[in-house]
Amino acid sequence: MENISVNKLADSTNSSLPRDIKISLAKEVLAQEKNIEIAKEKFKEIVNNLEQKKQREVINATGTVLHTNLGRSPNNISFSGRYTNVEYNLNNFRRGTRNEYLSSSLSSFLGCGGITFVNNNASSLYLSLRALAKNYEFKNVIISRGEIIEIGGSYRLPEIIEETGLKMIEVGTTNKTKLRDYTKVLENFPNSIILKVHRSNYSISGFTEEVSIKELASIKKDYDTVLLHDLGSGLVINRKFLEVNNIDIFDHETSVQNSLDDGSDLVMFSGDKLFGSVQSGIIAGNSELIENIKNYSLFRTYRCSPSTLFELQETVSHYINKEELNIPFWHLVSQSYQSLETRVKNIVSESSFKFDIEEGTSLIGGGTLPDVTMKSPIMLLKEEASNSLLEILLQNDIPIIPHFYKNRICIDLRSVFQDQDKIIKTCLNKL
C-alpha cells in the first residue's frame, strides 16, 4: 500500500496553524492510521477542530451581555503592553508601592478605608478567610443555608471554606434565616466570622426571610466578630446615571457602597461583572483587615498583573469622571429599544434572507440578576435552524454567536456593538 510522508500530510490541508504543530499532529495520525485517505480525513478534522479553539474575537449576538463563555464584560483595552511604573516611584527614583493610585482612587470613590485586588472573586473570598483565620485566630464561618452557593466551573462554597481550614456552620433554613439564628451560633461558637453571600445566580421566592447586612452589623461588637459580604456582582454605578438612562433593572440590586455603608467589614466583588472591567477580584473595606490580607503569605500568588491593574484604573477613572458610557458594559445596557430596532431594520433591509422581527428578552448574564430581563428587538431566521446556517455564522472571519429561540436562529443586538452591524449584514447576505 502506498504511504504518505509526514510532510505531505501536514501540507494536505489549508490551515493557519503553525507548521510545527501540523507536523506533530501528522505524526500522531500516521502512527495510528496507514490508509492514506482515512489519514487525510482524520488529519483535516483534527486540524480544523484545533484551529477553531484558538482564542479570537467573536460577535456576541446572544443578547446575554455578560456571557461567561464569551469572556463576561467586554473591554476597550487601553494597555500598550510596554513598561509601566506599576511598582516604581517616579518622585524619588526608587521602588514604589504597587497600584497605589488605583487603590487610592477606588477607595475614595467607594468611601472605604482600604482596597486590594486579586485575580478573581473566588480568590477574594479564599484569601480573605485564610488571612483572617491566621491573623485573628478565627475558627468558624457562619453562613445561612440559603446562601450556600455553587457557581460555574463547579465552584462550591463549602469546598472553598473547607480549604481555608475554617469550619462552616450553617444557620437557618434554605428559605428562612433570622437574626437569632446567628446570635445563637455566636454564643455557642466564639471566634466565628459572619459571611453573607449574595445569591447572584439564582433566587428564592415565596415564604422567605433573610437577615440584612445592617442587622448583622448590629451584632458584630457584641460577639467580637467581623462581617464579610461576598457581593459577587459588583454594582458601583451612580444611581443618577441609571435614572437618566431609564434603567430600572438594578433598582433592587445591592451596591458595593450600600454594603459598606450598612456595616460590612469587607466586601468582595468581581471586576468583570457589573463593575464592567477585566477579570479580577476586588476586596474593599476596613483598612486594617485589608492590610492583613495584603501581608498574608499567599497574597502574592493571587495578585493581578500590570495589564489588569492598568485596565481597572481606566475603568475607575470613567466612574469618577462620570463617563460611564465609555465602559462597554454600561454602553450596551443603556441602548434603548428604539435605537436597537433601527439597527435591526437596517441590517434586515439589505439582506436577501427573510427574518421575523419580534420583541425579545435579553439577559445580564454572568451569574447576575437571574430573574431580570431587558426588552430588545430580535431577528429570527424564517427557516428552521439548521447546522448549515449555524456553520456559516460560526465560520465567519469574525464568528457570530447567535442563540436559539423557538427552534430558530436568533440574533439579538443588545450585546452587539454598532460597528459590528456591518459584519453581521455582510455575513447574512451569504445565506
N, C-alpha and C positions, 0 to 999 in steps of 0.2 A: 504493500500500500504506500502511495506517495506521502511523504512527510512535508510539513511546513515548518520553517525556521521560526525561532522566537522573534527575530527582527521583522519577518514578513507578517507574522500575526499581529505584532504591535502596530504595524503600518496599515493593517487591513480596515481600520475604522477611522473616520474623520472625527477627532476629538481634541479638545484644547488641554487635556490632561498632560502634565509633564511627561516626556518620553521615558524617563527612568521609572515612573510609576507604571506606564503601559508595559514596559519590558518586564517588570516584576509580576504584573498580572498575567501576562502572556506565558511566563514560565509556570505559574501556578495552574493555568488552564491546560497546558500541554503535558504537565505531569499527571493529569487525570484523564485526559481525553486525546485519543490518537486519530479519530476521524476528523479530517480537515474541515469539512463543512459544519459539523457539530461544534468543533472547537471555535470556529469563527463566530457562530451564533452565540455561544456562551461568552466568548470574549467581548463581543459587542454589547451584550446585555449587562455584563459586569461593569464595563467602562461607562456606559450610559447611566447606569444606576449611581455609580460613584460620582460622576460629574454633576448629576442633579443634586447631590448632597453638599456641594460647595456652598459656603455661606455667601449670599449676594443679596442685592436689593430686590425686593418684591413690592408689588402694589397690593395693599390690604383693602380689598373690596368686600370684606365680610360684614362691615358695619360694626364690628367689635373694635372699639378704639384702642383699648389696652389688651391686645391679643397676645397672650402668653407665648404661644408658639411662633409668633412673628416678632418677638422682641419687646413686648409691652410698649412703654411710652416711646414714641418717635422723638428724634432729637435733631436740632440743627447743630451739627458738630462744629465747634469753633477751634478746637485744639490743633495746632500745626504738627505736633509730634516732635518738635525740636526741644532744646533745653529750656527749662523754666527755673525760676527761683523758688521751687517748691519747698526747699529746706535750706535757703540761703538768705542771709540778711544783707540787703543792699545798702543799709545805713552804716554798718560797721565792718563790712568786708569779712564776715565770719559766718559760720554755720548758724542757721536760724531755726525757728520753731515751725514745724510742718503745718500747712494750711491755716496760718494764724489769721489772715484777713477773712477767709471763708468762715471760720468759727466765730469771729467777732461780728461779722455782718449778719449771719443767720441767727445767732443768739439774740442780737438786738431786734431783729425782725419778729422773732417768736416770743421775745420777752422772757427768756430763761437765763439761768446763771451760767450754764455750760453746755457744750455740744461736742460730739465727736462723730466720726464717720468710719464705717467698715464696709465690707464688700457686698453684703445683702442683709435683709432684715432678719433672716433666720439666725445669722451670726450675731446680730444686735442683741437678741434675747439670750442666746447661749453665753456670750461673753459677759453680759451684764450679770446674769445669775452666777456664773463661775467666780467673777471678781468679787461680788458681794458675799458669797459664801466664804471665800478665803479671807477677805479683809475685815468682815464684820461677824464672822462665825455664825451665819445663818445656817439652819439645818433643814428647813422645810419650805415648800412653796404651796400657798393656799390658792385654790382656783375653783370657780364654780363649775359644776358638771356640765352646764350649758355652754361652756366656753372651751371645752377640751377638743380642740380642732385638729383636722387633717387638711393640709393644703396640697397643691400639686407636687408631683415628684415624690410622693409617699412621705412627705414631711408630717410627722405625727408629734404633737406637743408632748405627750407623756414620755416618748422616747428621747426627745431633746432634754427634758428635765432630768431624766434618769442619767444621761451622760454628764450632767453638771455635778452629780454626786448628791444633789438635794433630793429629799423625799417629797413627792407630790401628794398633797392632802386635798381630796375632793370635798366640796361643800354643796349643800342644797340638792336640787334635783335637776333633771335636764331642762324642765320648763320653768321652775320657780326656785329662786335663791333669795334669801332675806339677809338683812344685816346681822341678825342674831346668829345666823349660821357661821358667819365669820368670827364673831366675838367668842362664840363657844369654842371654836377650834383654837383661837389665840390664847384663851385661858388654859387650855389643856396642852398646847404645844407652843411654848415660847420660842423665841429665835426663829420666827417664821416670816417669810416675805409674802405680801399680798400681791397677786398677779391678776390683773384684769385683761382679758383678751377680746379684741373687737371681732365680732363674727362677720367678717367682711365677705366670705364666700358662701354663706348660707344664712337662712333666717329661721327664727322660731316664732310662731304666731299662735293666737288663741289665748288659752288660760296660762298667762306668763307673768313673770315678775323677775326683775334683776336689780342689783344694787348699783347705784351710780358712783362715779368717781368721787363726787363731792361727799357722799355718805361714807364711803370707805376712808376718805381723807380725814373725816371727823374722828376716827378711832385710832389713828396712827400713833399719836403721842401716848395714849393710854396703854398701848401694848408694845411701845418701843420698836416699831416696825417701819418698813418702807413700802411704798406703793408703786408698783410698776404697771405701766399701761402699754401693752403691745397693740398699738393702734393699726399698724399694718398699712392702711391705705394712704395716709399722709396728706390729708387735706389741709392746706395752709392759705388758700386763696382768700382775698379780701371779699367780704360779703357784699360790699358795694359793687364790685365787679360783676358778681352773679346777678344782682338786681338790674344793673344797667343793660346786661346782655340777656335778660329774661330767662335765666337758667334757674329752675326751681328744683331740680332733681337732687340737689345736695342740701336741701333745707333741713333734713333730719340726720345728716352725717356729722359726727363729732370731728371737730378740727383739732390739730395739734395744740393750738393756742387755748381752746376750750379745756382740754385735758390738763394742761399746765396750770391754768387759772383755777381749776376746780381742785387742785391739790396733788396731782401726780408728782412723784419724786423723779421718775424717769419715764419718758415717752419714747417708744421705738416705732419707726415707720420706714417704709420703702422709698427710695429715691425715684424709682421708675414706675410708680403708680400715679396717684392723683397729684403728687408733687411735680410730675412731668419732666423728670430728668433721666439720668443714666442709672443703670443698675447699681445700687448701693444700699446700705442700711444706715440710718441716721438715729442717733441717741441724743435726746435733749432733756435738760432738767437741772437738777441740783449740781452745783459746781464741784462739791466735794466728791460726790458719787462718780461724776464724770471723770475726775482726775484719777480716782481709784481704778476705773476701767482702763483708762489710757496707760496707766502704770502697771497694769496686770501683765504677767509674763507672756501670755498668749496673744495679747492685743496686736503685736507686730505681724503675726501670721495672718491676720484678717484685715489689715488696713488697706485703704484704697490706693490705686495707682495715681501718679500725677495727672494723667489724662482724665480720669474720673473726677478728681478734685477740681480740675480746671472747668469741666462742664457743669459741675454742681455750682461753682462760683458764678458762672454765666447765668444759670437758672435763678439763683438767689438775686442777682442784680436785676433781672426782669421783674421779679416780685417787688423788690424795694422801690424800683423806679416806676412801678405801676404800668409795666409794659407786658402784661400777662398774655396778650395776644401774640407776642413773639415766642411764647412757649408753645410748641406744636400741639401738644395735647389740648390746651385751652383754646387754641385756634380751631381745632376740629370740633370740639364740643360746642363752641359758640356759633357755629354755622346755622343760619335759620333754615327752616323748611323751604321757604320760597327760593332762597339762593341755591339750595341743593336741587330743587325742582327745575330751575332754569338750566343748570348744568346737565341734568339728566336729559332734558328735552334737546339740548344742543348735541349731545352725543348720539341720541337716537335719530335725530333728523337727517343725519348723513350716513346712517347705517343701512345696508341692504338687507339686514336681518330684522325680523319683526320682534318687537318687545311689547310686553304689557307694562305700564307704569302704575304702580299701586302705592298706597300708604303702607309703610312697613315700620318695624321697630328695630332700632339699633341698641347696642349694649355698651356699657362702660367696659366691662370685662376685667381681666387681670385679677380675679378674685375680689372684685369690688362691687358694691351695690347690686347684689344678686336679684333683687326684686324690682329694680328700676330700669325702665327703657326710655328711649327717646324716639319721637316720631321722625321718620325720614322717608322720602320717596325712594322706591326701589325699582330696579329694572329686572323684569322676569323674561327670560327667553321663552318664546311661544312653544317651542318644541320640548318634548320630554328631555330631561337632562340625559346626556349620553357621554360615554367615555371619550368619544372623538372630539366633542365640543369642549369638554373639560381639558383634554390634552392640548388643544390649541391655545387655551388661556395659560396653562401651566408651562408650555414650551415657548411662550413668547420671550423675546430678548430680555425684557424685564417681566418675569412671571406675574400673572394677575391671579390673585387668590379670591375666588368668589365663595359664596356659601349656598346651601340648598334650601329652598322653600317651596312647599307644595310639589316636591319631587322635580323641581325645575331649578336651573342655574339662576342665581340671584346676584345682582351687583348692587351694592349699597355704597354710595359716595360719601357717607358720613365719615368713613375712615380713609378717604382718598384725598390727597392734596390736589388742588385745582390744576397745577401744572402737569399732573398725571392723566388728566382727562383725554388729552390728545393721543396718549399712548393706548388708552382703552379704546378710543374711537378707531384708531388705525388697526388694532387687533381685531375688533368686531367686524370690520369691513372684510376680513378674511373668511368670515364664517359663511 
